[in-house]
Amino acid sequence: MKREILKFVSLFIFFLLIFYLFYYFLMDKFYFIREITALILGVLLSSLGKTEVNGAKLSFSGFTVEIIDECTAIFSAIVYCSCVLAYPTTLKRKVVGIIFGVPCLYAINLLRLFILAIVGAFYPSMFEFMHVYLWQASFIIFVILIFLLWLKMTEKQR
């Protein structure tokens, strides 16, 4: 049991390092994710008020924000994928887990950004709390929940 846990943790750290190094050295190639995130968020917000998107910058009802790497869920996806890849199951199940989990995380992140933009535009005094405390902790919980959901689906298939 201890050996399995040690193997999982070691593989998890290995995959984290590989993905983070890959991202770090190629991060300028991933800028389009920021722009796509801003564009999708702009479309979602456009029905609620005046919205402008310029690259990775978004203005909504007088509130302006720039989508940075941390706003794209890429780091959460790296953690999630590292967990899935480190888990001892078949490659097929790992691929299914990644195909299932990464879009879920991105969708939850878009919901997070949508709510944050509304709060920033209409309740600016609450923005810092929502952004730094509530959503940071909540997103960690979502990563864990999606991983546990995938684990449950994987274990049922055994």
KEMARLO-87625 format. One record per residue (C-alpha): residue number from 1; x, y, z; chain; residue in three letters. Coordinates in pm, 1 decimal. Example, Ala and Ser with C-alpha at 12.3 -4.5 7.8 and 13.67 -1.06 7.14 Angstrom:
<pts>
@n->1&x->1230.0&y->-450.0&z->780.0&chain->A&res->Ala
@n->2&x->1367.0&y->-106.0&z->714.0&chain->A&res->Ser
</pts>
This chain:
<pts>
@n->1&x->0.0&y->0.0&z->0.0&chain->A&res->Met
@n->2&x->274.9&y->245.2&z->94.7&chain->A&res->Lys
@n->3&x->462.4&y->156.0&z->-221.6&chain->A&res->Arg
@n->4&x->156.4&y->228.8&z->-438.8&chain->A&res->Glu
@n->5&x->107.5&y->565.3&z->-271.3&chain->A&res->Ile
@n->6&x->474.6&y->651.9&z->-310.3&chain->A&res->Leu
@n->7&x->458.2&y->552.9&z->-677.9&chain->A&res->Lys
@n->8&x->147.2&y->767.4&z->-733.8&chain->A&res->Phe
@n->9&x->301.0&y->1071.0&z->-560.4&chain->A&res->Val
@n->10&x->629.6&y->1027.9&z->-748.2&chain->A&res->Ser
@n->11&x->454.2&y->1000.6&z->-1084.4&chain->A&res->Leu
@n->12&x->229.9&y->1294.2&z->-997.4&chain->A&res->Phe
@n->13&x->531.7&y->1514.3&z->-920.2&chain->A&res->Ile
@n->14&x->710.0&y->1388.3&z->-1233.0&chain->A&res->Phe
@n->15&x->414.9&y->1476.8&z->-1458.0&chain->A&res->Phe
@n->16&x->373.3&y->1814.7&z->-1286.1&chain->A&res->Leu
@n->17&x->736.2&y->1898.6&z->-1354.6&chain->A&res->Leu
@n->18&x->717.3&y->1783.9&z->-1716.7&chain->A&res->Ile
@n->19&x->397.5&y->1980.5&z->-1787.7&chain->A&res->Phe
@n->20&x->513.8&y->2294.2&z->-1604.9&chain->A&res->Tyr
@n->21&x->852.1&y->2290.8&z->-1778.2&chain->A&res->Leu
@n->22&x->683.1&y->2233.2&z->-2113.5&chain->A&res->Phe
@n->23&x->448.1&y->2521.7&z->-2044.0&chain->A&res->Tyr
@n->24&x->724.0&y->2747.4&z->-1911.1&chain->A&res->Tyr
@n->25&x->944.9&y->2707.3&z->-2217.2&chain->A&res->Phe
@n->26&x->656.6&y->2735.1&z->-2463.9&chain->A&res->Leu
@n->27&x->427.2&y->2977.0&z->-2279.1&chain->A&res->Met
@n->28&x->439.1&y->3236.0&z->-2556.5&chain->A&res->Asp
@n->29&x->284.4&y->2971.1&z->-2784.5&chain->A&res->Lys
@n->30&x->-13.3&y->2943.1&z->-2547.5&chain->A&res->Phe
@n->31&x->-111.7&y->3311.7&z->-2559.3&chain->A&res->Tyr
@n->32&x->-404.3&y->3221.9&z->-2785.9&chain->A&res->Phe
@n->33&x->-572.1&y->3048.3&z->-2489.4&chain->A&res->Ile
@n->34&x->-593.9&y->3384.3&z->-2312.3&chain->A&res->Arg
@n->35&x->-748.5&y->3546.2&z->-2618.3&chain->A&res->Glu
@n->36&x->-996.7&y->3262.8&z->-2673.1&chain->A&res->Ile
@n->37&x->-1096.1&y->3277.5&z->-2306.7&chain->A&res->Thr
@n->38&x->-1150.3&y->3654.2&z->-2328.9&chain->A&res->Ala
@n->39&x->-1349.0&y->3613.7&z->-2651.4&chain->A&res->Leu
@n->40&x->-1578.5&y->3342.3&z->-2510.3&chain->A&res->Ile
@n->41&x->-1626.7&y->3540.8&z->-2190.6&chain->A&res->Leu
@n->42&x->-1707.8&y->3848.7&z->-2398.2&chain->A&res->Gly
@n->43&x->-1974.7&y->3658.5&z->-2589.3&chain->A&res->Val
@n->44&x->-2124.3&y->3528.3&z->-2263.9&chain->A&res->Leu
@n->45&x->-2130.4&y->3874.4&z->-2106.5&chain->A&res->Leu
@n->46&x->-2252.9&y->4064.9&z->-2413.4&chain->A&res->Ser
@n->47&x->-2618.2&y->3994.6&z->-2337.0&chain->A&res->Ser
@n->48&x->-2582.7&y->4157.4&z->-1994.1&chain->A&res->Leu
@n->49&x->-2410.6&y->4482.8&z->-2085.6&chain->A&res->Gly
@n->50&x->-2164.4&y->4667.7&z->-2304.4&chain->A&res->Lys
@n->51&x->-1873.4&y->4432.4&z->-2369.6&chain->A&res->Thr
@n->52&x->-1551.5&y->4486.7&z->-2563.0&chain->A&res->Glu
@n->53&x->-1271.6&y->4238.5&z->-2620.8&chain->A&res->Val
@n->54&x->-929.0&y->4340.5&z->-2743.0&chain->A&res->Asn
@n->55&x->-689.9&y->4045.1&z->-2744.3&chain->A&res->Gly
@n->56&x->-679.6&y->3919.8&z->-2386.3&chain->A&res->Ala
@n->57&x->-837.1&y->4236.4&z->-2242.9&chain->A&res->Lys
@n->58&x->-1205.8&y->4250.2&z->-2172.8&chain->A&res->Leu
@n->59&x->-1422.7&y->4544.6&z->-2072.1&chain->A&res->Ser
@n->60&x->-1769.0&y->4483.3&z->-1936.9&chain->A&res->Phe
@n->61&x->-1997.7&y->4763.5&z->-1816.6&chain->A&res->Ser
@n->62&x->-1701.0&y->4981.0&z->-1720.3&chain->A&res->Gly
@n->63&x->-1502.1&y->4699.3&z->-1557.9&chain->A&res->Phe
@n->64&x->-1180.2&y->4607.4&z->-1739.4&chain->A&res->Thr
@n->65&x->-979.4&y->4293.0&z->-1683.3&chain->A&res->Val
@n->66&x->-691.4&y->4123.0&z->-1860.4&chain->A&res->Glu
@n->67&x->-704.8&y->3746.7&z->-1893.0&chain->A&res->Ile
@n->68&x->-368.5&y->3610.1&z->-1780.9&chain->A&res->Ile
@n->69&x->-243.7&y->3252.9&z->-1775.0&chain->A&res->Asp
@n->70&x->-390.1&y->3192.8&z->-1429.7&chain->A&res->Glu
@n->71&x->-732.7&y->3289.3&z->-1570.5&chain->A&res->Cys
@n->72&x->-732.2&y->3011.9&z->-1830.6&chain->A&res->Thr
@n->73&x->-745.7&y->2706.8&z->-1601.9&chain->A&res->Ala
@n->74&x->-423.9&y->2577.9&z->-1760.3&chain->A&res->Ile
@n->75&x->-253.9&y->2530.8&z->-1423.8&chain->A&res->Phe
@n->76&x->-554.6&y->2347.2&z->-1282.1&chain->A&res->Ser
@n->77&x->-560.5&y->2129.4&z->-1592.7&chain->A&res->Ala
@n->78&x->-192.2&y->2049.5&z->-1540.5&chain->A&res->Ile
@n->79&x->-260.0&y->1938.2&z->-1183.5&chain->A&res->Val
@n->80&x->-563.8&y->1736.0&z->-1289.4&chain->A&res->Tyr
@n->81&x->-387.8&y->1567.6&z->-1583.5&chain->A&res->Cys
@n->82&x->-89.5&y->1486.0&z->-1362.2&chain->A&res->Ser
@n->83&x->-321.9&y->1314.3&z->-1114.6&chain->A&res->Cys
@n->84&x->-496.0&y->1118.0&z->-1388.7&chain->A&res->Val
@n->85&x->-171.9&y->1012.2&z->-1555.2&chain->A&res->Leu
@n->86&x->-17.5&y->908.1&z->-1223.5&chain->A&res->Ala
@n->87&x->-313.8&y->690.9&z->-1129.1&chain->A&res->Tyr
@n->88&x->-265.8&y->318.0&z->-1195.8&chain->A&res->Pro
@n->89&x->-518.2&y->237.6&z->-1466.5&chain->A&res->Thr
@n->90&x->-523.6&y->175.0&z->-1840.2&chain->A&res->Thr
@n->91&x->-412.3&y->433.5&z->-2091.9&chain->A&res->Leu
@n->92&x->-763.2&y->433.5&z->-2241.4&chain->A&res->Lys
@n->93&x->-918.1&y->527.0&z->-1905.8&chain->A&res->Arg
@n->94&x->-656.1&y->799.6&z->-1857.5&chain->A&res->Lys
@n->95&x->-735.0&y->946.5&z->-2199.2&chain->A&res->Val
@n->96&x->-1107.3&y->937.2&z->-2120.0&chain->A&res->Val
@n->97&x->-1034.1&y->1107.7&z->-1787.1&chain->A&res->Gly
@n->98&x->-842.8&y->1387.3&z->-1954.8&chain->A&res->Ile
@n->99&x->-1101.3&y->1428.3&z->-2233.0&chain->A&res->Ile
@n->100&x->-1371.9&y->1443.4&z->-1963.6&chain->A&res->Phe
@n->101&x->-1193.4&y->1654.0&z->-1702.8&chain->A&res->Gly
@n->102&x->-1011.9&y->1928.7&z->-1889.4&chain->A&res->Val
@n->103&x->-1322.9&y->2065.6&z->-2067.1&chain->A&res->Pro
@n->104&x->-1512.3&y->2047.2&z->-1735.6&chain->A&res->Cys
@n->105&x->-1241.9&y->2254.4&z->-1566.2&chain->A&res->Leu
@n->106&x->-1242.7&y->2504.5&z->-1852.5&chain->A&res->Tyr
@n->107&x->-1623.2&y->2537.4&z->-1835.7&chain->A&res->Ala
@n->108&x->-1613.8&y->2588.6&z->-1458.1&chain->A&res->Ile
@n->109&x->-1339.6&y->2845.2&z->-1510.0&chain->A&res->Asn
@n->110&x->-1556.4&y->3032.5&z->-1762.4&chain->A&res->Leu
@n->111&x->-1838.0&y->3034.8&z->-1507.0&chain->A&res->Leu
@n->112&x->-1588.7&y->3168.4&z->-1250.5&chain->A&res->Arg
@n->113&x->-1476.6&y->3445.7&z->-1484.9&chain->A&res->Leu
@n->114&x->-1836.4&y->3527.1&z->-1578.4&chain->A&res->Phe
@n->115&x->-1933.7&y->3570.0&z->-1213.2&chain->A&res->Ile
@n->116&x->-1616.7&y->3766.7&z->-1138.4&chain->A&res->Leu
@n->117&x->-1685.1&y->4007.3&z->-1426.8&chain->A&res->Ala
@n->118&x->-2039.3&y->4068.0&z->-1299.9&chain->A&res->Ile
@n->119&x->-1911.4&y->4121.7&z->-946.9&chain->A&res->Val
@n->120&x->-1634.3&y->4351.6&z->-1074.1&chain->A&res->Gly
@n->121&x->-1880.2&y->4559.4&z->-1277.2&chain->A&res->Ala
@n->122&x->-2165.9&y->4581.7&z->-1029.2&chain->A&res->Phe
@n->123&x->-2014.6&y->4505.4&z->-685.8&chain->A&res->Tyr
@n->124&x->-1651.2&y->4618.3&z->-713.5&chain->A&res->Pro
@n->125&x->-1595.0&y->4615.8&z->-337.4&chain->A&res->Ser
@n->126&x->-1657.2&y->4238.3&z->-338.3&chain->A&res->Met
@n->127&x->-1429.5&y->4162.3&z->-633.8&chain->A&res->Phe
@n->128&x->-1103.9&y->4110.5&z->-443.4&chain->A&res->Glu
@n->129&x->-1263.7&y->3873.5&z->-192.0&chain->A&res->Phe
@n->130&x->-1440.2&y->3673.8&z->-463.6&chain->A&res->Met
@n->131&x->-1132.7&y->3656.3&z->-684.1&chain->A&res->His
@n->132&x->-858.5&y->3586.8&z->-431.6&chain->A&res->Val
@n->133&x->-1035.4&y->3388.1&z->-163.4&chain->A&res->Tyr
@n->134&x->-1366.6&y->3237.8&z->-266.0&chain->A&res->Leu
@n->135&x->-1287.0&y->3126.0&z->-620.8&chain->A&res->Trp
@n->136&x->-925.8&y->3020.9&z->-556.1&chain->A&res->Gln
@n->137&x->-1033.8&y->2779.2&z->-284.1&chain->A&res->Ala
@n->138&x->-1341.9&y->2672.2&z->-476.9&chain->A&res->Ser
@n->139&x->-1141.5&y->2591.4&z->-787.5&chain->A&res->Phe
@n->140&x->-908.1&y->2364.3&z->-591.6&chain->A&res->Ile
@n->141&x->-1216.8&y->2182.5&z->-467.6&chain->A&res->Ile
@n->142&x->-1349.9&y->2150.5&z->-825.4&chain->A&res->Phe
@n->143&x->-1022.2&y->1994.7&z->-942.5&chain->A&res->Val
@n->144&x->-1041.6&y->1741.2&z->-660.3&chain->A&res->Ile
@n->145&x->-1411.8&y->1670.1&z->-723.2&chain->A&res->Leu
@n->146&x->-1362.6&y->1611.8&z->-1094.4&chain->A&res->Ile
@n->147&x->-1068.1&y->1382.5&z->-1021.9&chain->A&res->Phe
@n->148&x->-1274.4&y->1189.2&z->-765.3&chain->A&res->Leu
@n->149&x->-1564.4&y->1163.0&z->-1009.5&chain->A&res->Leu
@n->150&x->-1328.9&y->1022.2&z->-1272.8&chain->A&res->Trp
@n->151&x->-1186.0&y->781.7&z->-1012.4&chain->A&res->Leu
@n->152&x->-1534.9&y->661.0&z->-928.7&chain->A&res->Lys
@n->153&x->-1613.5&y->606.0&z->-1298.1&chain->A&res->Met
@n->154&x->-1280.3&y->427.9&z->-1344.3&chain->A&res->Thr
@n->155&x->-1327.9&y->201.9&z->-1043.7&chain->A&res->Glu
@n->156&x->-1678.0&y->100.7&z->-1157.1&chain->A&res->Lys
@n->157&x->-1529.1&y->-21.2&z->-1484.3&chain->A&res->Gln
@n->158&x->-1285.8&y->-258.4&z->-1313.2&chain->A&res->Arg
</pts>
